[in-house]
């Protein structure tokens, strides 16, 4: 059963009427309602606020990393563990083929349903998750396999155990090592990109965001709590943080925006997944056309150009 957000209620009403019309085989009503639905989709999704985009990025029906694995990869095989402590289910690592391109896919997985959400720790990785990601990226480098990273996390897990095992060091190590990885790397924010938990697999030759994804240094709720001590200010915080794909592209912090279906990935999973696949394969061809030193230099220049200051 589909989950509708507050601003999607009119769409829900029209779709309910459409289903009823189809059940009674009323062709005239079906045609009228389908046109009305198209108009409502355009009206609703072409004028979204930053907070509404945040809601879409967090939508429970939005495809997660495992959905992408199953829909765009073939002959895939999951690899577990960091070889130091344990396997972290919040980060998944698969090697397989996307079309004919062998790929190492590393993604953050939130989980659906209470049991799976607990298993995946709501998509909040522990340090061993980031160390697993780095181990597999290094394996990909050894065998000359491109790396695709899918970002979707509220943030790194802030628990005592995670801090005791070196959460900040694990994230910092990934930033350092991914910046000099010698194979082509593509990172895509498919939902929610939260702080260092997202950045730890976000350093790549190309960093892209889907149309309704977000990337932030802190959650809007956390920002509202710190600045105003008032959770009702979350919409104001969302706008002030500049976390949408359009904002970050304008600021030069991401390379591309993936034009997911207007109605959203949560309503058109196959269409959204196909867009990601097309972007990855097209971008990979561009990266493979460069020699390794040229690609590493461009990656370095991109990273060094980030950030502005005024005196």
C-alpha positions in Angstrom: 0.0 0.0 0.0 1.4 3.4 -1.0 2.3 6.0 1.6 1.2 9.5 0.8 2.6 12.7 2.3 0.5 15.6 3.3 1.0 17.5 0.1 0.2 14.4 -2.0 -3.4 14.0 -0.6 -5.0 15.3 -3.7 -3.1 12.8 -5.8 -4.3 10.1 -3.4 -7.9 11.2 -3.9 -7.6 11.2 -7.7 -5.8 7.8 -7.8 -8.5 6.3 -5.6 -11.2 7.6 -8.0 -9.2 6.2 -10.9 -9.0 2.8 -9.3 -12.7 2.8 -8.8 -13.3 3.8 -12.4 -11.1 1.0 -13.6 -12.9 -1.5 -11.4 -16.2 -0.6 -13.0 -14.6 -0.3 -16.5 -15.8 3.3 -17.0 -13.5 4.2 -19.9 -14.7 7.8 -20.1 -14.1 8.4 -16.4 -10.7 6.8 -16.7 -9.6 9.1 -19.5 -10.7 12.2 -17.6 -9.1 11.1 -14.3 -5.8 10.2 -16.0 -5.6 13.7 -17.5 -6.5 15.2 -14.2 -3.8 13.1 -12.5 -1.2 14.3 -14.9 -2.1 18.0 -14.3 -2.0 17.4 -10.5 1.4 15.8 -10.7 2.8 18.7 -12.6 1.2 21.2 -10.3 2.3 19.4 -7.1 5.9 18.5 -7.9 7.0 21.5 -9.9 6.5 23.8 -6.9 8.0 21.9 -4.0 9.5 23.6 -1.0 12.9 22.6 0.4 11.1 20.9 3.3 8.9 18.9 1.0 11.9 17.7 -0.9 13.4 16.6 2.4 10.2 14.6 3.0 10.5 12.9 -0.4 14.2 12.1 0.3 13.1 10.3 3.5 10.0 8.7 2.0 9.7 5.1 3.2 8.7 3.9 -0.3 11.8 5.4 -2.0 14.2 2.7 -3.4 17.1 1.8 -1.1 20.5 0.6 -2.1 19.5 -3.1 -2.1 16.7 -2.2 -4.6 19.3 -0.8 -6.9 21.5 -3.9 -6.6 18.6 -6.1 -7.5 17.3 -4.0 -10.4 20.5 -2.9 -12.1 23.1 -5.6 -11.3 23.4 -9.1 -12.5 25.6 -12.0 -11.3 26.1 -10.0 -8.1 27.7 -11.4 -5.0 27.7 -9.8 -1.5 31.0 -9.4 0.4 31.0 -9.1 4.1 33.1 -7.8 7.0 35.9 -5.4 7.7 38.4 -8.1 8.7 38.8 -6.4 12.1 35.6 -6.5 14.1 32.4 -7.6 12.4 30.1 -7.1 9.4 28.0 -3.9 9.5 24.6 -4.5 7.8 24.1 -0.7 7.5 26.6 -0.7 4.6 26.3 -3.3 1.8 29.0 -4.2 -0.7 28.3 -6.1 -3.9 30.5 -7.0 -6.9 28.7 -7.8 -10.1 27.8 -6.4 -13.5 25.9 -3.4 -14.6 25.2 -4.2 -18.2 28.7 -5.5 -19.2 30.6 -3.3 -16.8 32.0 -5.1 -13.8 31.3 -2.9 -10.7 31.9 -2.8 -7.0 28.8 -1.3 -5.5 28.9 0.1 -2.0 25.7 1.5 -0.5 24.1 2.5 2.8 20.9 0.5 3.5 18.2 1.8 5.8 15.9 -1.3 5.9 12.1 -1.7 5.7 9.9 -2.9 8.5 10.8 -2.9 12.2 13.0 -6.1 12.0 15.1 -4.9 9.0 15.4 -1.3 10.3 16.9 -2.7 13.5 19.1 -5.0 11.6 20.4 -2.2 9.4 20.5 0.2 12.4 18.2 2.6 10.4 21.0 3.1 7.9 23.5 4.6 10.4 26.8 2.8 9.9 29.3 1.9 12.7 33.1 2.4 12.0 33.4 -1.2 10.9 30.9 -0.4 8.1 33.2 2.4 6.8 36.2 0.1 7.2 34.4 -2.6 5.2 33.6 0.0 2.5 37.3 1.0 2.4 38.5 -2.7 2.3 36.2 -3.4 -0.7 37.2 -0.1 -2.5 40.9 -1.2 -2.1 40.0 -4.6 -3.5 38.3 -3.0 -6.4 41.5 -0.9 -7.0 43.6 -4.1 -6.9 41.5 -5.7 -9.6 40.8 -2.5 -11.6 37.1 -2.5 -11.0 35.2 0.9 -10.9 33.3 1.8 -7.7 29.7 3.0 -7.5 28.7 4.4 -4.1 25.0 5.0 -3.1 24.5 7.4 -0.2 21.4 7.1 1.9 21.9 7.7 5.7 20.7 10.0 8.5 24.3 10.0 9.6 27.0 7.9 11.2 25.9 6.1 14.3 26.7 8.3 17.3 26.6 5.5 20.0 29.3 5.0 22.7 30.5 1.7 21.1 30.9 3.3 17.7 33.0 6.2 19.3 35.1 3.7 21.3 35.9 1.8 18.0 37.0 5.0 16.3 34.1 6.4 14.3 35.7 9.7 13.5 39.0 8.1 12.5 37.2 5.6 10.2 35.4 8.4 8.4 38.5 10.5 8.2 40.5 7.5 6.8 37.9 7.0 4.1 38.1 10.7 3.0 41.8 10.4 2.7 41.9 7.0 1.0 39.0 7.5 -1.4 40.6 10.8 -2.5 43.5 8.9 -4.0 41.8 5.7 -5.2 43.2 4.9 -8.7 40.0 3.4 -10.2 37.1 5.5 -11.5 34.6 6.3 -8.7 31.1 7.6 -8.9 29.0 8.5 -5.8 25.3 9.2 -5.9 23.0 10.5 -3.1 19.8 8.4 -3.7 17.9 9.7 -0.6 19.2 11.3 2.5 22.9 12.3 2.8 23.6 13.0 6.5 26.8 14.7 7.6 30.1 12.7 7.8 28.1 9.5 7.6 27.4 10.3 4.0 30.7 12.0 3.2 32.6 8.8 4.2 31.5 7.3 0.8 31.0 10.6 -1.0 34.6 11.4 -2.1 34.6 10.4 -5.8 35.5 11.5 -9.3 31.8 12.4 -9.7 29.4 13.2 -7.0 25.7 13.4 -8.1 22.4 13.8 -6.4 19.0 12.7 -7.4 16.4 15.4 -8.0 14.6 14.9 -4.6 17.6 13.9 -2.5 19.3 16.0 0.2 22.9 16.4 1.5 23.4 18.2 4.8 26.1 18.9 7.4 23.4 18.3 10.1 19.8 17.2 10.1 17.3 20.1 10.0 15.8 18.8 13.3 19.3 19.0 14.9 19.9 22.5 13.4 16.5 23.8 14.7 17.3 22.3 18.2 20.7 23.9 18.3 19.9 27.4 16.9 16.4 27.9 18.3 15.7 25.1 20.7 12.5 24.8 18.9 11.5 21.7 16.8 8.8 23.7 15.0 11.5 25.7 13.2 12.5 22.6 11.1 11.1 24.0 7.9 13.0 27.3 8.4 16.2 25.3 9.2 15.8 23.2 6.0 15.7 26.3 3.9 18.6 27.9 5.6 20.9 24.9 5.4 20.8 24.8 1.5 20.6 21.0 1.3 18.7 20.4 -1.9 20.4 19.2 -5.2 19.7 22.6 -6.8 21.4 24.5 -4.0 24.4 22.3 -3.9 24.9 22.3 -7.6 24.7 26.1 -7.6 27.3 26.2 -4.8 29.6 23.9 -6.8 29.6 21.1 -4.2 28.2 18.4 -6.4 28.8 17.7 -10.1 25.4 16.6 -11.4 21.7 16.3 -10.7 20.1 13.1 -11.8 16.7 13.9 -13.2 14.6 11.3 -11.5 10.9 11.0 -12.5 8.9 14.1 -11.7 6.5 12.1 -9.6 9.4 10.9 -7.4 11.4 7.7 -7.1 9.0 6.5 -4.5 6.2 6.4 -7.1 8.3 5.2 -10.1 11.1 3.0 -8.8 11.9 1.4 -12.1 12.2 4.8 -13.8 14.4 6.2 -11.0 16.7 3.2 -11.0 17.1 3.4 -14.8 18.1 7.0 -14.5 20.8 6.1 -12.0 22.1 3.3 -14.2 22.2 5.5 -17.3 24.1 8.2 -15.4 26.6 5.8 -14.0 27.4 4.1 -17.3 27.6 7.4 -19.2 29.8 9.0 -16.5 32.0 5.9 -16.3 32.8 6.1 -20.0 33.8 9.8 -19.6 36.1 8.9 -16.7 37.6 5.9 -18.5 38.5 8.1 -21.4 41.0 9.9 -19.2 44.3 8.4 -18.2 44.6 7.7 -14.4 46.9 10.6 -13.6 44.7 13.1 -15.4 41.6 11.7 -13.6 43.3 11.9 -10.2 44.4 15.5 -10.9 40.9 16.5 -11.8 39.6 14.9 -8.6 42.2 16.7 -6.5 41.4 20.0 -8.2 37.7 19.5 -7.6 38.2 18.8 -3.9 40.6 21.7 -3.4 38.2 24.1 -5.0 35.4 23.5 -2.5 34.8 26.2 0.2 34.7 30.0 0.2 35.6 32.7 2.6 35.5 36.4 3.0 37.9 38.7 4.8 
